[in-house]
């Protein structure tokens, strides 16, 4: 299985791309931290069915991020904002202007 935190972040962004059943199974596994057996019992499906639903959901979330990159863009934006905040707090106006220009150039790409 992939990194749970990464998958939860991707679920927050791309969760609507999953079927209702996949969303339910994924949520029980990663939000409620239930075991495959507990999920199977709760939903009256086989343990293998739970495993397949989770794997398919994970693949869908990872594929969506590979294609759309929304999480990666959000991370880049946060880094840029942190850098701008640091420069502003330090009163480094010249570097602040240069950094803003560099960010704009990246955005226009």
Helices and strands as residue ranges (DSSP letters): H 4-14, G 15-17, H 20-30, H 36-43, H 47-68, H 70-90, H 93-108
